Amino acid sequence: MKIDILGVQAFVAIADHGSFQGAAGALHVTQTAVTLRLRKLEDFLGVTLIERTTRSIALTEIGQDFLPQARRLLAELAGALVEIRETGIARRGDVSIACVPTVGVQYLPRILQAYSARYPHNRIKILDHASSAVAEAVLRREVEFGIHIAGEHHPELISVALTEDRYVLICPKDHPLARRRRIAWRQLQSYPLIFAGEVSSNRALLDPTLKANGFALRSFYEVQRSSTAVGLVAQGVGVAVVPKLAIQEGAYPTVRVIELVDPVVSRSLVLITRKAAHLSPAAQALYDMIREHEGDD
């Protein structure tokens, strides 16, 4: 059933102001428009709500019974519209997050696109840091939440698992290894290797894992960011071990990606917040969208 809101508004305005002219002024329409709206409502209901003569108007008995219901209907509608509007305004705002750089390369972009489509007025500030600096930014309240590599964390932080990011080998397309689909870690020892530096969170994860399997790798070039390693490989400097998320699909057509096996090594990415933290509505909305993508890679 189609509800005639305009007709109900006209009926209540006439009852409140005691005339069609007064109702027209209150609704900012012509007197003719008020008359047509009331007539349409009465035709739809099949009853007369207002008796009118050339000199006066009066509510019929049915009109008197309907008036409090009509007022309640309009009040509830107005309340619902205000609530929706205030909710929308509350969800607008700036969001600050921190993440390891590789998350911003491939994991976050599609989520941010979906978020911006849903909340076009919200601005997002992203601090791309090393994993330890992400945690510090959350603790210092520089950001509302962060994404970093799982490991021991500060007791004031809580974490939620997001995805596993496997380490791979990348090389130029004309490199002797370029035709391989997979390669064992031990076989990398004879190649000039671009590897994470000593202070990198990736190095802190890889060294003990490889040592537990009875060998270690030495780097010929050390870098702190995987994006630097990718750039060096693209220019033919050497081969590099990087997280798979560091390789943006289609961005480096001259670079080949090769699976690393024996062992398969990956890092766990987690979403971190302060314990008992109260995220702003805008940040909560983004946090929830990232959680919805849990397990994506």
N, C-alpha and C positions, 0 to 999 in steps of 0.2 A: 504494500500500500504506500502510495506517495503522500508524504506529509506536507501540507500546505503551510509552511512556516510564515510566509508573507501574509497569508490570510489571518493566521492566528495573531500575528503582530498587529495587524489592522484592527481586529476585534478588541484586543486588550487596550490599544491606544484610544479607541472610541469610548470604551467604558471608562477609562481613566480621565479623559478630558471632556467627556459629556457632549462631544460634537464631532462631526466629520472634519470640520475646519481645524479644530484643535488637534485632532489626530494627525491630519496632514502636516501641520507645522512640526509636530514632534517627530514624525518619521521623515521629514524633509522631502515629501512628495506632494503631488497635487491632490486636491480633494477628490477629483475624478478617479485617481489611482486608488485612493483609499476605498471609495465606493465599489470599484471593480474587484478589489481584493476581498472585501467582505462578501460580496455577492458570490464570488467563485467558491469561497469557503462554505457558505450556506448551501449552495448548489451541490457541493461535494458531500456534505453531511446530510442533505435532504431535510433540513430544519431551518427555522427562522431564529436567529440569535438576537437580533435587535429590531424592535418595532420603531419605524420612523414616520413622522408626520412632517408637515411643512414647518412646524414650529419647535418640535422637540423629538428626542429619541428616548427609548427605554428598553432595557434588557428584557427579553422574554423569560419565562420561568426556566426554559432549557438554557438560555444564555446565562442566567444567574448561576445555575448549577455548573456550567462549563467554565465560567470565569476563573475560579481558583485553580482548576486543572490546567487551563491555558497559561496562567501565570507560572505555575510550577514547571510546565513544559519549557517555556522560554528561559526560565532561570537555570534549569538543568542544562539546557543546550549552551547557554552563555558560560556556565561554569566549566563544562567539558572543553569548550573552545579555549578558554583562558588557561586551563591546565595543560592542554596540548602545546599552546604557544609558549608557556613558561618552561615546559620540559625542553622544547626545542632551543630556547635561549640558553638554558642551563647547560646544554650539551655543547654549546659553542665555546671556543676558547683555544688557548695555546697549549700544546703538549710538548714536553721535553723528554727525550729518551736517549739512552746511550747504548751502543752496540759495538761489537768487534767489527772491523771494516768489511770483512767478507759477507757478513749478514746484510749489509747495505748494498752489496753488489747484486745478489740474486734472490735472497730470501724475502727481504722486506718490500721491494718495489711493487709487486702485485698486490700485497696487502695494503700498502699505502694508497694505491690507485683506487681500490675498493672503498677504503676509508674516506678518501677525498670526495668520491662520488656520493657517499652517503652524508658527509658533513663538509660541504664545500667551503664553509666559512672558517673552519678550524685550521690553524697554522701548526706545523710540526717542526720542532728543532731536533736535529739528530747529532749527537756527539759520537764520532767514531773514534774509539779508543782501543788500546790493548785491553785484554780481558781483565787484568787487575785494576786498571783505571776505570773500567765500567762499574765495577763493584764500588770503588771509592766515590764515584759520581752519585751513585744511588744513596750511599751512606751519608754523603754530605748534602743530600737533598738538592743537588744541582739538576737532577732529573727525577722523574716520578718512577720510572722503572728502567730496566736494562736487559740486554741479551748478551750473554758471554759463555765462555767454555766452562763446562761443569768441572767441579773439583772441590776442594775444601773451601768453605766460605765463612764469612764473618757470622757470628752467632745472631746478629741482629737482622740477618737477611734470610729470606725464604726463597726457594727456587721451584720452578715447574719445568719438567722436561719438555723440549720442543721437537728436536729432530737430531738425527745422527748424520754427521758430515764426514764422509770418508776421505782419507788422504790418497792423492793420485800423483802420478808422474806426468809432467807436461814437457814437450820437446818440440823443436821446429819440425815442420812437415818434411824437410829433407834430411832429417837426422837418421842415423842407422836404426834407431829404436822406433821410428815413426810407424812402421808396419806392424808392430807388436800390439796385441790386444791387452796383454797383461805381462807383468814382469815381477820377479821376486826382488825383495829389497836388497839381498846380498849382491845381486848383479849390478847394482848401481855403484859399487865401490870403485870401478875402473873409469868412471865418467866424471868430468868437472861438474860438480853439483852446486846448484844454487839452493841454499838451505836457510831455514829460519835461524836468526841470531840467538845468542845465549839468553837474552832477556825476553825473547818471544814466548808467549804462552804455548804456542805450538811446539816449540823446542822442548819446553818443560814436560810436555806430554809424550813426545816422540822418544826422547833419549832413554827414559827408563823402560819403555815398552820394547824398544829394539835391543836394549841391553839384556832384558829378560829372555830374549830369543838368541842370545849368544853373539851379537855383533853390534858394531856402531858405525855410523856414517860420518865422514868428515866433509865439511863444505869447502868448496873452492871460493865461493862467493857467499857472504852472509848478508841477509836483508832482514829488516824488522817487519815489513808489511808484505803480504802475499801479492798485492797489486804490483809492487816493484819487481818481484820475481816473475810475474806474468809478462811484464813489459820487457824484461831482459831476455826471456825465452823468445818472445815475439821478434826480437831483433837478432836472434841467432847466437846469443852469448853462451848458452849452455842449456842444461836440462834442470828442472826444478821439482821439488816436492811441495805441493800446496794442498789445502783443502779443496774439495771439489766445488764448493760454493764460490771459490775465488774466480772460477772461469765462467764468465757470462756467455751464454750460448749465442754463437754467431758473431761475437765481438772480435774474435781473433782467428780468422780463417787460416792463418799460417801456423797455428799451434795445434798439436795433437795431444789428446788426453789418453793416458794408458793406466789401466788398473794396477795397483800395487798389491801383491799377494805374498803369502808366507812370511809374516802374517798379514791379514787384513787389519788395518788400523783405522780407527775413526775417532772423532771427537764428539762429545755430546754438547749440544747447545741448550742452554736453559734460560728461562725468563726469571729475572730476579726482582724482588721488591723488598722494602723494609717490612719487618713484622708489624702487624697492626696498622699498616699504612692506609690512609684514606685517599684514594686517587680522586682527582677531579673528575667530573662527569665526562669531559672530553677525553682524558687519559684512560678512564675506565673503558670507554667505548673502543679505543684502539687496543688496549690490553685484551679485551674479550675477543676482538677480531683475530689477533695473533694466536690466542688460545684455540680458536676455531680451526686454524691452519696447522695445529699440532700434528707432527709426523710428516708434513710436506717437506720435500727437498728439491 
